[in-house]
Amino acid sequence: MKVSEKRIIAIDAAIILLFSFLLVATVTVVSAEGDGIFTSAELSYELLDDENIVHVTKEVTFNNVDESTRYWQGYYDTYNYYIPENAVDIRAYDSSGSMEYTRGDGNFYVFRFNERVWHKEFYSFVVEYNIPVNQNTAVFKIWDNSDVATAKIIVPNEYELYTTDQDCVTSYLDDIYVLDPGILGKNVASITIDLVKHTELNSMVETVVLKQKDILVTVKYWDGEEQWAEHVMDTTSRSLVMLEDSWGVAYPAGYDITIIEGSMEDTSGYGGLNNWSNGILLLHTSRDITLIHELAHYWTESCSFEQLWMDEGYANFYALMVLEKLDPVQATKELDRLYEIGEPEMNEGSLTDWSIPSELVSGNAYQTKRNYKKAFILTYSLYKEVDIDIFKDANIEFINMGHVGNNDHISIMESISGKELDAIYDQYI
């Protein structure tokens, strides 16, 4: 049978239209975020202390509400999901089996769905992974890039708990407690969970040779925290030598040094506490600059500073000087952090009226942290105006005076440097 030319043209046109529709229909809209989707997640974090891990389970529901994919004009088949950097044993699956994934940018992974998600369709899947923790300490953050998330944190009740979420609800069930942090999601700040199980303290001892005498340094630490103790010992030994050099004054205390690993409860919320001959309590998560800061207080104490800004400003300043030699990259980050203060904060209150609360809690944390920064900036500004040799000469004067008030500090710094420094002091005191 002979087919007319018009019929052939019509068939060809239909084939072209069908092929075009198939092309459009199989367009993959690869977008993990934005107005086109809505995601929710149920999170579970369970500390398995016998395995030294936090096991994380995240049940994610993906909803395609992208108007541009209506009428089978496209679909979603991937989702960019946040996984913390220290996660191990990652696996993903849905009701049909395991899912493939690849590492994306930063801490985001690209999870590939086992089916296409068309307009107004839902897709649910599960991501599981482990976070390694120490034998008796566990610190991890809770954050999720889904639009809305809920979570539960399951912890054995022999652990001491600290969380940055003051509204977290805790329920006690047999030998565990369950925490409910409320509604989470990509627009909610991360929550830090800090868990500690106290044990008998072990000791590590080392002799540090200083200019005028040898100092016995003892680090006391919990079981399983040997690496922490070794790092603290190494940082302490090196820092004491550098502090003598940068202060221009030999180690002034008449006793040896003990550093004790502590929790938030032990340190009253601070990163560290120097209790002089009774030792330094150091939070188990504190940064190096905090340890060096507490060591620097042996020198600030010998100066008999009357004002708190001198004690804390000088401790932070000399901690930064030492950290610049130990770890220049970290020192740069710490300098940026110490200068993270806006103009309104700079103009709030005078450092002359500053006193440190016995416990650092949410009600006083803002003012306390602000004044720590202001005290550092005042000290650092003086250093930039004069130099470290002027500081060394002034330090000897301070120690010999036995009492240093604001006027004494100004007088000595101006006398030794030969400069008028009122413009700096007047901004802060």
N, C-alpha and C positions, 0 to 999 in steps of 0.2 A: 504494500500500500504506500502510496506517495504522500508524504507529509508536506503541507504547504510551507512556504518560506515564512509567512506570518506566524504559523504555529511553532516553528523552530525558534523564532525570535522570542516568542512568549515563554517557551520552556527555558531558554537561556536566561531570560530576565528573572524568572522564578528561582532558578538555581542560584543566580547572583544574590538575590534578596535573601534566600535562605542562608547562604554562606555568610552574608553580612550580618544577619541576625545571630548566627552562631558565634561570630567573632565578638560581637557586642556582649552576648550573654556570658562569654567566658572571660571577660575582662576581670582581672583580680584587683580589687581595690585594696592595696596594701597600706593600711593606716592603723597604727596601734592606739592612737588617741585622737581627740577632737570631737566635733559635734556629730560625726557620723556613727559613733558607737556609744554604748553605755555599758560599763562593766561593774560587776559587784563581786565581792570575794568574802569567803569565810576562812579565817586564819586560825591555825592552832600551833602553839609553840610549847613543846613538852621537854623539860629537862630530864634526860636519862643519865643520872649521875653515875650509874654503874658502867656506862659506856663512854662517859666524858663527851657527850654530844647534846645539843638541843635539836630535837627532831621537829621539822617544820612541815606542815601540810596546808596547802592553799587550794581551796575549791573555788574555781573562777567561773562565773557565768557571763558570757559575751552576748550582747544584744545588738543586732544590726538595725539602727534607726536612721541610716543614711538615706535621705530622700533621693539622692542621685542614683541609687541602685534599685529604684522601683521598676516594676514591669520587666524583671529579669535583665536589667541593664548592667549588672555587675554583682560581685559578691566579695566577701572577705574570706581569707583562708589562712591568715597569720595574725599573731598578736605579739607586740613587743612588751615583754614583762620584766619587771625589776627582780633581780636575784642578787643578794649581797656578795661582795667580793670573796669572802672567806667560806662560801658555801661549797660543800662537797657532796658527792653521790646524788647528783641531780637526776630526777626522772619525771616524766610527764606522761599522762595517759587520759583517755576518755572511756566511755562505756564499751567501745569496740576494741580497745587495746592501747599499746604504747604510741606516743607521739614523737615526732622528730623535732629537734631544735638545734639552733646554731648560736654562737656568741655574736652579739651585735655590738653597738657602741657602748663604751663604759661598762656599767653593770647591768645592761639590758640584754636579754636573750630573745631571739625570734622563735616563737613556738608555732609550728605548722599544724593546722587543724587536719583532722582525718575526714572532714567533709566541708562542703562549701556552705557559707552562711549567707543566705539571700535576705532581701529586705524583710524586716519584722520577724526574722527567725532568731532563735536562741541557740547557743552552743555552750555546753558545760564541759570542763576538763579539770584535772587535778595536777598540781605540781608539788613534788616532795623533794626535800633536800635536808642535809644535816649541817649544823654549825659546830665545829670542834670547840670545846671549852677545856679549861684546866680541871684538875682533880677536885679542887675545892672552891673555885671561883668561876663564874660564868657572866659574861657581859655581852649583850647583843642589843640590836636596835630593831624596833618594829616600825615598818613603813611599807606602804603598798601604793602602787600607781593606778589601781582601779579607782573608779569614781567614788564608790562607797564600799567600805569593808568593816567587818566586825572581827573580833579576835578573842581568843582565850589563851591564857598562859598558865601552864600546869607545872607546879614546882613542889618538890618534896618539902615538908614543913620544917626540916632541920636547917634549912637555908635562911639566912638573913636577907631580906629583900629591900632594895632601893629602886625607885622608879622616878623618872622626871615628870610623870603624869600624876599630879596631886589628886585627881578625881578618880583614879583607878579603883574599882570596886573589888574587894577581896572576899572570897568565900572559903570557909574551911571545911574540907571533906576528908574524914579519916586521917590519913597520914600525908595529905597533900593540901595545898591551897591553890585555888583557881582565881586568876585575875581577869577582870573584864575592863578593858581600857575605854569602852564606849565606841563611838563611831570614828572610823579611820578613813583613809583615802588619800588621793594624791594632793589634795589641798590642805591636808592636816600635817602638822609638824611630826617628825619622827619621835618615838618614845624610846628612851634608854632603860633597859632592864639590867640591874646590877645585883648579882646573887653571890653570897659568900657563906661557906660552911666553915666555922671556926674549928681548928684543931689545936693540939699542942704545938707550940712554936719550936721550930728547929733553929739552930744558930750557925752562922758562918762568920769566921773571925779572920781579920787581916791587919797587919801593922803597916801604917802609912808614915813614911819618913818625911818630916817637915823641917822647916828652917832651924827651929830652936829645940824641938823635941819630937819624939816618935809618938804617934797617936794610935791607940788600939780601936779599930772600927769593928763593931759587931752588928750583923744584919740578922734579925729574927724574922722567920717566915713560916707560912703554913705548909703542910705536906703537899708535895706536888708543885711547889712554887720555886724550885731551885733556879730556874732560868731567870725569874724575876729577881731573886736574891743576888745572883751573879752580876746581873746588869746594874743593880743598885750599888753593889760593892765597887764595881769598876768605875761607875760614874762618880761615886763619892771620893774614891782614892785620887782620881785625876782632878776633880774639882777643888779639893782642899789645897792642892799645890798651886793651882791657878788663882784661887781666891787670895792666897798669901801674896802672890805677885801683883794682882790687880788692885788690892787694897793698899799695898805698900806696908803692911803690918803682918807680923807673924801670927799664927793661930793663937788667939788671946785667951781661950777658955782653959781652966785648970783641970780638965777632966777628959776622959775618953768619950767616944761617940757611939751611941747605940741607935739603930734605925729599926723600927718595928712595923711590919706590914699590918695594915688596918683596913677596916670597912668604913662606909659612910657614917655608921653609928659611932665607931671609935673616934673618928676625926671631927665629929660634930658638923659634918657637911663640908668641911674644908678639904683641900687637896693634901694638906699636911699641917702638923702642929709641932712646933719645937718646944719641948718641955725641959730644955737645958740638960742638966745632969741626968734627968730621968729618961732622956732619949727623944728621938723624933718619931712621931707617929706619921706614917706615910700611907696614903690611900693606895690600894693595890693597883688602881688604874691611873695614877698621877703621871704626868709628863715629866721629862727630865728637868725642865726649868723649875718645876715645883720643888723637887728634891734639892736642887742647887740653891733655890731661894731660902729654904729652911737652913741649909748649911751656912749661908751668908748671914743669917741672924746671929751666929756666934760673934761676928764682928760688929753688927749694929748694936748688940747688947752691951758690948764693951765701950761703946761711944756714949752711953747714957743719954740717948736722944729723948728729949721731953715730948716731942710731937710724934704722933703715930705715922704721919706722912714720911718722916725721915726714916723710921724703921722699915716701913714697907716699900717706900720708893727706892731706898738704897738696896734693899734685899733683891727687888726685881731688877734693878739696874745692873748689879754685879752678877746676878744669875744670867742675864743676857750677855754680859761681857764674856763669861766663861763658856756659855753655849755657843757663841760665835766661833770659838776655837774647837769645841768638841764636835759640833754639827752645824756648819754655816747655813745649810738649807733650812733646817728646823729653826734656827735663830731668826732668819728672815721672816718666817711665818709667825713666830712669836712676837716679833716687833710689830708686824702688821696688826696682829690681834690686840696688842696693848694700845695701839693707836686707833682702834675701832671705837671711837667716841664722837658723838655729834656735838655741834656747837651748843645746843640747849643743855646737854649734859655737862659740858665744860663749865657752864655758867651757873650750875646748880650748887649752892652751898659753898662753904669755905673749908679747906682741909684742916684749918685750925680747930674746927669743931668736931672732927671725925673721931669716932671710937668704933672698935670692932665688936660686934655682938658675939656672945659666947657660943652661939649656934647659928650656922648659916642655913636659913630656911627661906622659902619663897617670899615671905613678907619683907625681908631685909636684904635679899640677895642682890637686887638691882642697885641699891645705893652703895652697898659694900663693894661690889665689883667695879662700879663707876669710880669710886674713890681710890681703889687700888691702881686703876689706870691713870687717874689724874696725878697721883703721887709719883708714879713712874715717869710720866711725861714731864713733870716739873724737874725731877732729878736728871732725866735725859737731856732736857733743854739746857740745864746748867752745864752738863758735860759738853754739849755741842758748842756752847759759848766759850768755855775755857778749854781744858783738855784733861786727860787722865792724870798727868803729873800734878796738876793743881789739886785734883781730888785726893791724890796720895798725901800731899803735904797737909791738906786740910784734915784728912783723917787722923793724922798724928796729933794735930791740935785738938780735935774733938775728943780723942781718947784721954789726952792729958788733962782736959778740962773737968771731966767727971760729971758734967751737966751741960746739955746743949739745948737751948730754947730757940725760937724763931729768930730773935734778934742776934743771938750768938752765931747762929748759922750764917746769916746774911753778912755779919761783920767779918767773920773769918774768911768766907769765900771771896768777898770783895777785897779784903786786905791782901790776901795771897795772890789773887789774880790781877789786881790793879784795875778792875773794871767795875762800873756801876751795873748792878744786876737787879735793881728794883723792878724793872719792866717785866722780868720773868717771874719773880716772886709774887708781884701784885696780882697776877692772873689767877693765883691758886690759894693764897693765904691772906 
